[in-house]
Amino acid sequence: MSAGRTVKALIALAILVVITRGPAQVVPGGSQERPTGPVAQDTCRECHADVVEHASGHGPVMVDACDACHEIVSAEEHTYKLARQGADLCTFCHDVNLDEMVVHEPLLDGDCTSCHNPHGGPDRKILRAESVDALCANCHEDVRSKGTHLHGPVAAGACSVCHAPHASQYPGLLSKPSRDLCLECHVSTETQLETMRVVHGPVMVDCAVCHDAHASNHAMMLRDEPQTLCLSCHETIRHTVETASVQHAAVTTDRQCLSCHDPHASDHPRVLRSDMTTLCFECHDREIDLPDGSKLGDIKAVIESGMSLHGPVAQNNCAACHMIHGGSNFRMLVQEYPPEFYAPFAEESYALCFSCHDKQLVFDKNTTSLTDFRNGDTNLHYLHVNRETKGRTCRACHETHASSKAKHIRDSVPFGSGGWELPIGYEKTDTGGGCAPGCHKPFGYDRLNPVVYPEGDAKAIWPKEGGAQQGGDGS
């Protein structure tokens, strides 16, 4: 029988011995003289009692097969050497694949005994420490010390749940690809990824892009604060957030990016946690105090009470008008829109409205097709808006979100700094309508039978002045 087969047979016998007879009986060493020649192997324990004083002994030790690892050098001096060098001593019996991509450094250096006691230990792994956790901490104490939030296996001292102790084909001696390893425990996240339509890119590759697998100073084991972490990849949005003069509190406070986005997967575009309107209503379902002392109204109440919804609102697309991450225009609007009741007309000031609505609405003095808001062919949008001074802005008559009247006509509009709600008093007819607002006497209009007013009435409201822009081409 070959030497290798002999040793392996002895190990098998050792296991049988441990099962059948229990721990070896230790004979106290006493004060024996150092032998001057070879001795029977089963008497080694008389001098070396400490090698068997373990809860779990190494197989050769348990069957007194000391020569499995030790080889005599001098019988006269009773000196011995190891039968093989480095890792070969252990791998002669223990099958460890050193051809794997990653090999644990002690094993690579042939230093198995830095982790294992070759004679015995507290359990069958014969480690040099009371636990795997304590052993790993000898070299990897920094794993725990770098954060206040510990990953469950780390807190439990179960390093081997994720790591192979000797060699692996995966980085960090992981027992599986990192993503697969995480999903073994994080089953709800795995279900998300398998069933939802939109998956966050990093999750498809490696959870460690965002999470520290051992310890973190941030909730959910994140590598940094949510916003900092997200913006490290989303450069365009980072620029928007950092340069925005009007910031969105949902992005800069509380859960930051996670206020609106699911970090793993979603059934909604851009990995949103819900549809856009539902998300916006999580905050905009009440009045909000703004930094400048003003208040932002309860947008949810406005929309739910309205019968005439602005197009983007009806499409649940708040982002059609608002920069979700912050912007440089009033109310984070994507383009310019006059915030005042009165404003001198300039085409660029209405860039937001003209992105959907035909700008000729306010450039053509006369029309029979552009709008129903006309007296005969006199374009009343032009009359109200296109003025060098005190042009009425869109918000003077229209609600931007929703209204109980057609065409989003307001019942009233905030006017001045005193909080007065200026009434509009608009009434619609089959061929026209009229209003009786707080800013002028009642006026009506009719598309088929134009209302004729004395010249003095018109002058009282709109003093004779040319439109801010003449002609129909906007030039």
C-alpha positions, 0 to 999 in steps of 0.5 A: 500500500502506498504511503498516501493511501496508508495516511488516508486510511489512518485518518479514516480510522481516526474518525472511527476512533473519535466516534467510538472511544471519545477523546484520547486519554491523556497521560500526564507528562511527568518528568521523563528524561528526553529519549535518546532514540526512537520511541513507539508512536503511541508513547509520544503523548506521554511527553507531548500531552498538550497535542491531544488536549483538544475538544477535536483532534486531528485525525493522525494525532487521534490514532497516534500516527505521528509519522504521518507528518513527522519524520525522524532526523536523528535517533540518537538525538530524538529529533524530527522534521516535517514529512513535507514542506509548506502546504504540501504537508496538508494537501497530501491528505486534504484536497485543496485546488490551488489552481483557482483564480483566488487563493487565500494568502496563508495557503498560497504562502504554504502557511496553513498553520497560521489558521489551523492547529495541526494537532487539534482545536475547539471543533473539527476545523481545528482552528487556532481560535474559538470561532471563525470570526475570531480567527478572521479578525486576526488579519481582517479586524478592519472589516468590522471597524469601518462602520456602525451598521454591520451586515448580518453575517458579519455581526453573527461572526459567520464569515464562511457564509459568504467566503471560501476559506481556502480558494475560489474562482471569484474575487474576495474568496466569495463562494459564488458570484457576489450578486448570486450570493446576496440574492440567496438571502435577499429573496424579496429583492430577487423577486423584484428583479425577476418580476419587474420591468425596469431594473437598476443597472448596477443590480444586474452586475454587482450589489457591491457597487452601492452596498458594502458587504461588511460594515457601513456608517449608512443605513442599508449598508450603503457606501455613502449617503443616497444622493452622493452615491447616486450622483457619482454615476448620474453626472447630468443630474448631479450638475442639475442639482448642484447648479439649481437655484430652485431646489427640490426638497425631495432630492435634497432632504430626508431619503433624497433620491430614494424618496422617488426611486426604487434602488433595485427595480420597478414597474415604472419608468426610471425605476420610480417607486410608483406612477409620477402623480402618486409620487408627487402627491406624497408631498403635494397633498398639503400646503407647503411653506417655502423658504421665501415665506410664501406657500405652495398650495395643495396641488392634489386638492386642486387637481382632484376637484377640477373637471378640466385638467391641463394636458400634462396633468391628465397624462400624469406627467408632472415632468412635462412642465417641472424639472424634477431634480431642481432648476433655475426657473420659477417653480422648477419649470422646465422653461420660462413662464411669467410668475406675475399677473402683469408682464410686458410681452416677450416671446422668450418669457412664454417658452414653456407655454409655446413648447405645446401651444401655438405662439401665433395665439398671441402674435396674430391680432386677427384670426378665425381659427387659432382660438375660440377666444375672439370677438368676431375675428379679433383675437382676444389672446393677442389683446390681453397678452401682447402688450408692452406694459401690463400684458396679462399673463396666462396665469391671470385667467388660466389654472395651470393644473386644473379647474372646474371650468372649461379651458382651465379658466380660473374662478379667481386668481391671487392678486397683489401682496395682500392675499386678495383672490381677484374674481374672474367671473367668467361665463361661457355661451355657445358662441362666446362668453364674457367675464366680470373680473375685479380688474374691469367692468363686465365684457362679453364676446361673440364669434358669430355676432361680434359685440360692439363697444364704444371706443371709450370703454376699450380705451379705459381698459387698454390704452392705445398702444401697439402690441409688443410684437407686431405681425404674425411671424413673431419677429 
